[in-house]
Amino acid sequence: MDRVSRFFYALEKTRGAKKHVTCLLAEDGTPLTEPVEMCGRAGAFYTSLFSPDPTDPGACRVLWEELPMVKTSDRDRLELPLTLAEFSEVRRRMPTNKSPGMDGLTVEFYRVFWDVLSPDLVTIWPESLQSGVLPLLCR
């Protein structure tokens, strides 16, 4: 048993070493190898990448004016609470051997335990829409 554990430990150590970042390039192309410099460069890169760009108000106006509008009657219908029948229809149409969430629970699991889970799903969904936050396990 120990030999198998040692083998997998060594394998993971080798794989981990391959994933280790040893160098980043500065904006001017200079290689950075010091961990502090690399962290600073990575932080600056992602700060720049995810910072909002200035927008042109005229372009925004054109964009918004060109968008199609949903009719009031359709909007009212779309904003109705989801029903158990709608949840059931979605569950029925889901492909097998798939896991719709990060918890790893498959579609087959939901099909087997649907009678137990469905009342909670129908309750949680409107509360999440109202608060704007999904429960941690649903994210």
Secondary structure, 3 states (H helix, E strand, C coil): CHHHHHHHHHHHHHHHHHHCCCCEECCCCCEECCHHHHHHHHHHHHHHHCCCCCCCHHHHHHHHHHCCCCCHHHHHHHCCCCCHHHHHHHHHHCCCCCCCCCCCCCHHHHHHCHHHHHHHHHHHHHHHHHHCCCCHHHC
